[in-house]
Amino acid sequence: MLKNTNTPLIIPAARGSLCLLLALFLGACGTDAPVESGTAVIDTGKIHRWKMVTTWPANFPVFQEAPEMFAENVRIMSNGRLDINVFAGGELVPALQVFDAVSQGAVEMGHGSAYYWAGKVPAAQFFSTVPFGMEQKGVEAWLYHGGGLELWNELYEPFNVIALPIGNSGVQMGGWFNKKIETIADLKGLRMRIPGLGGKVLDRAGGNPILMSAGEVYTALERGTIDATEWVGPLHDLRLGLNRAARYYYYPGWHEPGTELELLVNKARWEGLPADLQQIVKQAAAATSAWTFSALEYLNSQALKELSTKKNVQVLPFPAEVMEELRVITRQTLEGEAEKDPEFKRVYEAYLAFQETYQPWHRLTSEALGK
Ligand code: CA
């Protein structure tokens, strides 16, 4: 486990079950009182006690450590004035109800990824990842500088939620298979755990995408309930033991080329924070972003070495023609989704417009270096 070794982990001991119950039933906990938006008054004495719920299991490497580190840094930078208590998925609310909990004000903050809310906001998926789409560099260039973040927040506006980028998974792995994938026909009838737009692409390619939670994946693959699964990358895949349930480990993760993580904030509570605390949250989120991506790059490289040298895993590339056909099917899938939902279409067009300018630069740099 990585910890922020420069600063001691401060876990306030005074918060107990009463606070948790208040959060669930009254939607409030702590000493917050309304603060006028836009005032220059800084309430230096007031302590804001907030709660953050995440979509990750407790002890999920990096993804769950990141929000804990974020909260710790906010606490230190604000001299304890913004005190965020972090709960893993299921501890306070179920993982997939994080967005609703923040939207309804039952908690102030959430940490997850936007594709989890695809059922509610299909266009949110662009702020998570797009099959064959941009990697972390391009995604974050779009979000921070190319109008992406504004668009993202427009989508969440009706839900009383603000989104901030807070990290990126990097390029994921293609997944674990018990048979070799040599042509696109090998995907026909394949029962694979693969969520989101990638799942829709597999469906269009003749496969059978299946959704299941982290706790079910290993057993389902080991018992043959599913034929294949994608998960994250070497670090998380090794931790889940997927190398013991499947023979072939394919790359690259065409379906998740750079999954962005999000910090959700209840809009009314955000507007009630003094300006200096808002700035601390923004800067801590940016710092957590950098930590998350670099930690995953480091730990994935270590875990890949272990998988390929000690675990005898066969690490294989998807054949070029399979990749090309998946790319074509992806375009058809995205266009099909855009026809069904005007908001999806609007964000898709904005994403493509940004990518059209970004991609030539990417080609002259990372691609030209063979990266
Ligand atoms: Ca994944």
Boltz pocket constraint, residues with backbone or C-beta under 6 A from the ligand:
constraints:
  - pocket:
      binder: B
      contacts: [[A, 172], [A, 230], [A, 231], [A, 232], [A, 256]]
      max_distance: 6.0
